[in-house]
Amino acid sequence: MRVASYYSNSDIRLEEKPRPTIGEGELLVRIEASGICGTDCLEWYRINRVPLVLGHEIAGVVAEVGRGARLYKVGDRVSVSHHVPCGKCRFCKSGHESVCDTLRKTNFDPGGFSEFVRVPKINIEKGGVYKLPKNVSFEEATFIEPLACVVRGQRLANFSAEGGSADLCGGRKDKSVLVIGSGISGLLHIQLAKLGGAKIIVATDISEPRLKAARKLGADYAIDARGYTPKRFKEFNSGYLADFVIICAGARQAFEQGLRSVERGGTVLVFAAAGKNMTMPVPINDIFWRNEVTITSSYAGSPDDHRQALEKIASHKINVYDMITHRFGLGGTGRGFRLVAKAKESIKVIIEPQK
């Protein structure tokens, strides 16, 4: 079968690999669509392990069913989680499934930039395979994984459309939100925050096409990050800073802007990976001592987060289709990576391995 092998962001090679052979309790899935995630382009994170077949935002059709995998049949339309938690360790039991050791070791074989993947038995047993409703296309299903991460992040930050403790600071409808970085994660955060009843949402980016998308998908104001200051946010928000800051860009300036833009009693959600070994000072007195600011982070998503994401896509509560800017066959994966790495004219790039 054909695969797109990753050697660097500018070196993606179309190669041949044996089609995976499945065992008992496993599935073989024919990949119809696979999204390129921004983390796929973290070159420093992967360069010492190349070549790799990446791609974890996948959707396709069950092509073979191993003995014992009774819940699935050939022809089922599915999305699959590449990582699954054990559900039993101290992290899973405390609601932190995404830092589970099992989650960090599991994967499918190979990555989604290939014609077929083998889904291991554990991924199936731990709830990592999701049947797609007829009204969800394969392209839309590639957003299940990134939206699951966003669902988890807002819940951990106590800003969730699902309720819980999200009524702090006067309730979601009284909260102001700043989204720094309007790529795919930022746009999903904008929509979910809007769904959660945010009073005002301000988005930033350095790309005008992304700012345009932010306005279209729910941001009340979308401004160039190079001209953004906390004072600008106050002008939009009756003199107050943001109750909820979501950092979706990995540049140092994005982190600095986020910390300077959070209001007393507010929360900063760190949702972006930074450059290798990047550190920065935190103003302890301004952030923590008297102002009761919370800084939190989130990583990946649990099976339940994926199910919630699928429901939001299927019910059209979250518009993912309009975020797709580019589609390529497997041979165009290199071009897709270059677009995502530049982060200028693209928003969501999808690879269709059967084309």
Rosetta blueprint (number, residue, H / E / L):
1 M L
2 R E
3 V E
4 A E
5 S E
6 Y E
7 Y E
8 S E
9 N L
10 S L
11 D E
12 I E
13 R E
14 L E
15 E E
16 E E
17 K L
18 P L
19 R L
20 P L
21 T L
22 I L
23 G L
24 E L
25 G L
26 E L
27 L E
28 L E
29 V E
30 R E
31 I E
32 E E
33 A E
34 S E
35 G E
36 I L
37 C L
38 G H
39 T H
40 D H
41 C H
42 L L
43 E H
44 W H
45 Y H
46 R H
47 I H
48 N H
49 R H
50 V L
51 P L
52 L E
53 V L
54 L L
55 G L
56 H L
57 E E
58 I E
59 A E
60 G E
61 V E
62 V E
63 A E
64 E E
65 V E
66 G L
67 R L
68 G L
69 A L
70 R L
71 L L
72 Y L
73 K L
74 V L
75 G L
76 D L
77 R E
78 V E
79 S E
80 V E
81 S L
82 H L
83 H L
84 V L
85 P L
86 C L
87 G L
88 K L
89 C L
90 R H
91 F H
92 C H
93 K H
94 S L
95 G L
96 H L
97 E H
98 S H
99 V H
100 C L
101 D H
102 T H
103 L H
104 R H
105 K H
106 T L
107 N L
108 F L
109 D E
110 P L
111 G L
112 G L
113 F L
114 S E
115 E L
116 F E
117 V E
118 R E
119 V E
120 P L
121 K H
122 I H
123 N H
124 I H
125 E H
126 K L
127 G L
128 G L
129 V E
130 Y E
131 K E
132 L L
133 P L
134 K L
135 N L
136 V L
137 S L
138 F H
139 E H
140 E H
141 A H
142 T L
143 F L
144 I H
145 E H
146 P H
147 L H
148 A H
149 C H
150 V H
151 V H
152 R H
153 G H
154 Q H
155 R H
156 L H
157 A L
158 N L
159 F L
160 S L
161 A L
162 E L
163 G L
164 G L
165 S L
166 A L
167 D L
168 L H
169 C H
170 G H
171 G L
172 R H
173 K H
174 D H
175 K L
176 S E
177 V E
178 L E
179 V E
180 I E
181 G L
182 S L
183 G L
184 I H
185 S H
186 G H
187 L H
188 L H
189 H H
190 I H
191 Q H
192 L H
193 A H
194 K H
195 L H
196 G L
197 G L
198 A L
199 K L
200 I E
201 I E
202 V E
203 A E
204 T E
205 D E
206 I L
207 S L
208 E H
209 P H
210 R H
211 L H
212 K H
213 A H
214 A H
215 R H
216 K H
217 L L
218 G L
219 A L
220 D L
221 Y E
222 A E
223 I E
224 D E
225 A H
226 R H
227 G H
228 Y L
229 T L
230 P H
231 K H
232 R H
233 F H
234 K H
235 E H
236 F H
237 N L
238 S L
239 G L
240 Y L
241 L L
242 A E
243 D E
244 F E
245 V E
246 I E
247 I E
248 C L
249 A L
250 G L
251 A L
252 R H
253 Q H
254 A H
255 F H
256 E H
257 Q H
258 G H
259 L H
260 R H
261 S L
262 V E
263 E E
264 R E
265 G E
266 G E
267 T E
268 V E
269 L E
270 V E
271 F L
272 A L
273 A L
274 A L
275 G L
276 K L
277 N L
278 M L
279 T L
280 M L
281 P L
282 V L
283 P L
284 I H
285 N H
286 D H
287 I H
288 F H
289 W H
290 R L
291 N L
292 E L
293 V L
294 T E
295 I E
296 T E
297 S E
298 S L
299 Y L
300 A L
301 G L
302 S L
303 P H
304 D H
305 D H
306 H H
307 R H
308 Q H
309 A H
310 L H
311 E H
312 K H
313 I H
314 A H
315 S L
316 H L
317 K L
318 I L
319 N L
320 V L
321 Y H
322 D H
323 M H
324 I E
325 T E
326 H E
327 R E
328 F E
329 G E
330 L H
331 G H
332 G H
333 T H
334 G H
335 R H
336 G H
337 F H
338 R H
339 L H
340 V H
341 A H
342 K H
343 A L
344 K L
345 E L
346 S L
347 I L
348 K E
349 V E
350 I E
351 I E
352 E E
353 P L
354 Q L
355 K L
